[in-house]
Amino acid sequence: MRYSRGITSSALIIGMFLLLFFYAIGPSPLLAYEVVSVTQGGELLGSIKYKGEAPVNQSHPVNNNPDFCGSTVQEETFIVNPDNKGLENVVISIQGVQSGMKPPSPTLVIENRHCHFVPHLQAAMVGDSYEIRNADPVLHNTHLHLEETTLMNVAMPPGGKNIKKTLSQAGVVNVRCDAHKFMHGWLLVFDNPYFAVTDKDGNFEIKNVPAGHYTLKTWSEDGKPATQSVDVAASGATVELTVKK
């Protein structure tokens, strides 16, 4: 009887230990994005057009380092091609893809250049790396926020070392320089590799999409996200979309 109780107590302790262990390491890898072969995936091609006259970007006075940064700096919220109304820096993502192509896993660069973050907007996947650089002869700091949480806040002196980190959470990351309040950028992080950022003509391309019915989401700095349904065939066919904001 005592032996049986000892076994039960030991099993209970081991079970509690395993529960705490799995809680500490987070969700099971089985729930994460799975890389599989996509032999007949589809392709999404499209463009984002701005309806009507694009708003004028705000300008901000420069109080710190105006000799280098200039007296005013203009925001980059709306970058519209005057020839075709294409809207740059819109992020398009396919929601809910749990398995598919192998992610490219590049190292993104967030560079302080002439008192701007360059590129102004980027997209990445959880697990990708990013590198912070300062190309300017003035002191910056790069402050990354995910909602109310600070992911990174590092001083970047002229000629200082580059800082390299890994993205561990999905979400919309706001990039700021506390020394120059007008400086900001964006980094959108996803849990699958099916996303794109529109180019200077407003065009985007997402390849090797597994066949299925999906929700396509667009995000832009003006704060007006939109969703729409899309069907991708299992024949490698191209689906062309035009979204107007």
N, C-alpha and C positions, 0 to 999 in steps of 0.2 A: 504494500500500500504506500509506504514511504517512497519506495523506488518510483512508483507511478507518479506521485506528486512531484518528485524531483524532476522527472522528465517533463511534466506539464509546465512547471515553473521555468525550466530552462528553455523550453520551446517558446513560452510567452516572452521571456527576455530577448531571445534571438529575434522573434517576430517584431518586437518593439524597436530593436536596434535596426533591423532592415527597413522598417517604416521610416525611422528618423533619417537613415542613410539616403533613401530615395527621395525623401522630402528635401534634404540638404542639397542634393545634386540637381534637383529640378526635374522637369518632365522627362519621361523616357525617350531615348533616341528613336524608338519605334514610332513616336508621334510626330517626329520632325519630317521635313521634306526628304523624300526618297528619290535617289537618282536611278532612273530606269532608261532602257533604250527606247527612243522615239523614232520609229522607222517611217511612219507616214503622217508626221505631224503637219499641222496647217501653219499658215503664216498670216499675221495681221498687219496690214499696211493701212495707213490712214493719215489724216491731217487734222489739225485743230485750227479753226478760223475764228477771227474775232469779228463779231457782228457790229457794224456801225463804226463810229469814230473812237479810237482808243483813247483812254484818259491820259492826261499828262502826268508823268512821274513827278513825285514831290522832290523838292530840293531842300537840303539841310545845311545850315551854316557850320563851318568847321572852326572849333575853338582850340583844338589841340593839333599842333604841327601844321598850321595853314601854309607855311612856307613850302612844304612838300606836298600836302594833300590838296591844296587849293583852298579858296575861300568858301566854296560851296561844293557839295557832292549830291548828285542826283540818284534817286532810287532806281532799281531795275525791275520793278514789279511788272510793268507792261513793256515787252519788247515785241513790237508788231512789224512784220514786213510790209512796207507801204505798197509793194507791187501786188501781193496776193492775199494780204490780211492774215498771213500765217503767224501764229502766236508761239514764240519761243519759250522754253522752260516750263512746259506743261508735262506733268508726269502721268503716264498711262500705266495701269497695272491690271493684271488679271487676278481676280480674287479666288481663293479656295483651291488652287492647284496644289495637290499633296504629293504628286510624283511627276517626274518628267526629266528633261535634259540636265546634263551636268552643268552646274553654274560655272561661269568663267572665272570668278574669284579674282578680280583685279585689285590692285592697291590704288585707292583713290587719293588724290592730292588736294588738300585744302590749303591754298597758298594766299598769304597776305601780300597783295601786289598793288602798289600805288593806291593804298588805302581802300582797297576792295578785297573781298574774298573771291578768288578765282579758282574754279568756276563758281558762279553765283549759286547754282543749283545742281545737285547731283542725286543719283539714285543708286542704291546698293542693296546687297542681301546680307542677312545675318551671317556672320562668319568672315565677311570681307574685312580687309585691313584698310586703314586710312593713314595718311602721313600729313602732318601739319608743318608748313614751311613759312618762312618770312623772307621775302625778296626785297623788302624796303629798308632804308637806312634809319628808320625810326622804330621805337618800341611799340609792339602790339601785344595783345593777349587774345588767345582764341578760346572762347567760352561756348561749349556745346550744351544745350538744354534739350531734354526730352520731357515735354510738358513742364512740370515744376522741378524736375530732377536735373542736377548738374552731372553730366557724363564726363566732362573734361573742362578744366580751366587752367591754362598754362600760359606763362609769360613767354613771349617770343622776341628777345632782343635782336638787334641787327647782327647778322653773322652768327647767330646762335645755332645750336643743333636742331635738326629736324626731330619731330616727335612722332612715333609710329604706334598705333593702337589697333585693336580689333573691335568690330561692332558686334555686340552681344544681344541687342534688343531691337525688335521691329518698332517702327513708329516714325513720327515726323520730328526731326532734329533741327532746332534753330541754332544757327552759328552766329555768335556776336563777338565784338571786340569792346570790352568795357572802357578801354582808353579812348576809343573813337566811336561814340554812340551811334553814328550814322552807318557804321559798317555792319552788315548782316548778310547771311547766306542761309541755304537750306540743304539738308541731307535727308532724303527719304529712304528708310530702311524697310525691306520686305522679307517675308519668310519663304518666298519662292523666287526664282530668277526670271519670271515672266513680267517684265516691266520695261519701259522705255521713257526717254525724255525727248520732247520735240526739238528739232533743230531750228536754224534761223528761218526756214521756210514753213515751219509749223508741222513738219512731217515726222512720222514715227514708224518703227518697224519692230515687230516681235516675232521671232522665228521658232520653229520646232514645237508648236503648241499641241499637246495631246488632244485628240478628238474629244469633243464634249460641249456641253452648254455652260456658259460662263457669264459672270457679271464683270463688265469692264468698268473700271473706275478712273476718273481723271481728277487730278489735283493741281491747283495753281496757286500762286502766291496771293492772288486777290481774294482768297477765302471762299471760293464758290465751287466746291467739289460736285461732281455729277456722276451718275452711274447709268449704264445701259446694258441690255442683254446681247450676247453674241453667240452664234453657233459655229463651231469649228469642225469641219468634216475630216474624216480619216483618210483623205486621199492626197494630202499635201497641197490642197487647194488654197488659194489666197483669198482672204476676206478683206475687202476694202471698206474703210469707214471714214466718214467726214463728220466731225463734231464741231458745232458752233457754240462759242461761249458768249 
